[in-house]
């Protein structure tokens, strides 16, 4: 690990969205988390995993970032989900509340649950 990474405060979000059958939409939502307002990649944000369940028509996008960048990255992904997922036609066996169902955030390094 480089010395510039020492002390980096990291957290992860397991963003639950109500789409799994249209892969391009899920990928666009994940990409939205990676980009800043100018369309450039955040250097401190990564999408670690995308899990999609076709029957549930639900995906979980795991976003890891510095604590300072995680909120804006998750918000960008949520905005993309709200624009791309039409809940009037969404079908799946998993009950859902909306285009974005759940936004759990977990501490990874240098940050506490309380923060």
HELIX and SHEET records of a PDB file:
HELIX    1   1 UNK A    3  UNK A    5  5                                   3    
HELIX    2   2 UNK A   23  UNK A   34  1                                  12    
HELIX    3   3 UNK A   67  UNK A   84  1                                  18    
SHEET    1   A 4 UNK A  45  UNK A  53  0                                        
SHEET    2   A 4 UNK A  58  UNK A  66 -1                                        
SHEET    3   A 4 UNK A  10  UNK A  17 -1                                        
SHEET    4   A 4 UNK A 100  UNK A 109 -1                                        
END                                                                             
